[in-house]
Amino acid sequence: MNRTVIVHPDAATLAATTAARLLVRLVDAQSTHRPVHVALTGGTVGIRTLSEIAASPVRHAVDWTGVHLWWGDERFLPDGDPDRNVTQARQALLDDLPVPEENIHPMGPSDAHDSPESAADDYQAELARHAESGVDDAGPALPAFDVVLLGVGPDGHVASLFPGHEACDVLDRTVVGVHGSPKPPPHRVSLTFAAIEAADEVWLVVGGEDKAPAVARALDPGDTDPLPAARVLGRHRTLWLVDAAAAG
Ligand SMILES: O=C1O[C@H](COP(=O)(O)O)[C@@H](O)[C@H](O)[C@H]1O
């Protein structure tokens, strides 16, 4: 499966272009099917991309009532915590977007769940409720993700799947509880590789020179111990959207 790498001059251009690309992708998707399902990412460029969508007049071309928003991962923290990806997404975009609240699917917070596993179980069930039977009945019970957006950490993690972590080996579930994350906070909830790879398109959005070693390694076909970022492929397209600093 080929991966397409597109290099942007800087992080600001990367976020603006990714926002434009996603808006056009949503408009195109809505010309053929409804609803449209997108998984958002946290992280620096991920949230900046949402701010760019908020600032773009093209957002008015999307019928947001037909869009469902999910997350690739979440920090297991109380509802409204500023470090939660959904909190940041609401501030950057969702509070000003006409998306019905029932179309917004955050992973469960720590004040509503005993453990990341409990939040993961609930999210897996929520995903299954939106699965389209007949799309791929043999595959995992998931909505047909049009796009899964992923940030990439300097260590090559995607979502909350960190290099060498046991969560990377969980393939019989769509969502997993994560403990001992090397990046704070330690407890998280994440889509598994099985869920991510069911997406039509996976877009990895990466900015900053601290990411350059991970990008270089992930895109090296000769690497014998692939990073999580190297493992993810969309069913039809895998885009690496990077800035010049991350491209190294
Ligand atoms: O903790 C996380 O980090 C990654 C990457 O974030 P970045 O700030 O280094 O770009 C992000 O993709 C993930 O959603 C988030 O939970």
The ligand as an SDF file (V2000), in Angstrom:
LIG
                    3D

 16 16  0  0  0  0  0  0  0  0999 V2000
   -0.9400   12.9890   23.3560 O   0  0  0  0  0  0  0  0  0  0  0  0
   -1.1820   13.0980   22.1900 C   0  0  0  0  0  0  0  0  0  0  0  0
   -0.1750   13.3890   21.3150 O   0  0  0  0  0  0  0  0  0  0  0  0
   -0.2880   13.1560   19.9160 C   0  0  0  0  0  0  0  0  0  0  0  0
    0.7240   14.0520   19.2020 C   0  0  0  0  0  0  0  0  0  0  0  0
    0.6830   15.3560   19.7450 O   0  0  0  0  0  0  0  0  0  0  0  0
    1.6880   16.5010   19.2920 P   0  0  0  0  0  0  0  0  0  0  0  0
    1.3800   17.6790   20.1750 O   0  0  0  0  0  0  0  0  0  0  0  0
    3.0820   15.9960   19.4980 O   0  0  0  0  0  0  0  0  0  0  0  0
    1.4050   16.8040   17.8650 O   0  0  0  0  0  0  0  0  0  0  0  0
   -1.7110   13.3410   19.4450 C   0  0  0  0  0  0  0  0  0  0  0  0
   -1.8130   12.8740   18.1420 O   0  0  0  0  0  0  0  0  0  0  0  0
   -2.6800   12.5820   20.3460 C   0  0  0  0  0  0  0  0  0  0  0  0
   -4.0010   12.7190   19.8940 O   0  0  0  0  0  0  0  0  0  0  0  0
   -2.5870   13.1040   21.7200 C   0  0  0  0  0  0  0  0  0  0  0  0
   -3.4400   12.4550   22.6400 O   0  0  0  0  0  0  0  0  0  0  0  0
  1  2  2  0
  2  3  1  0
  2 15  1  0
  3  4  1  0
  4  5  1  0
  4 11  1  0
  5  6  1  0
  6  7  1  0
  7  8  2  0
  7  9  1  0
  7 10  1  0
 11 12  1  0
 11 13  1  0
 13 14  1  0
 13 15  1  0
 15 16  1  0
M  END
$$$$
